[in-house]
Amino acid sequence: MIRLVAAILAGLLVLSSPAAFAQSPEQFALNRCENPVIQTVRRQLGARFRVEFLSNTLRVERLSNVENRLRGRGQYELQNRTFSRFSFVCSVNTRNGSVFDITVIQR
């Protein structure tokens, strides 16, 4: 009886864990692209301070059954506490999570 209760509790813990629930395509793409895009903005546009995505601009396009493209806009803080804007595109393989084809453009 104790083993049965322990097995049931273990099953409930697994089912209630965040990993057990699938992420939306938007959230998956954002989670995978966020750091690579920020690194690209820092490297190509010279951002030295805060880099932010403008969440109301994020869009996911389905490229194929295994690839999605995240498009959006963001901003980064300049030395004088003003912001400069950029747009970006980032493609993600939905099977293995690899990120490729990152483009950032100063606006």
Secondary structure, DSSP 4 states (H G I P E B T S, - for coil): -HHHHHHHHHHHHHHHSGGGSPPPHHHHHHHHHHHHHHHHHHHHH---S-EEE-GGG-EEEE-SSSEEEEEEEEEEE-TTS-EEEEEEEEEEETTT--EEEEEEEE-
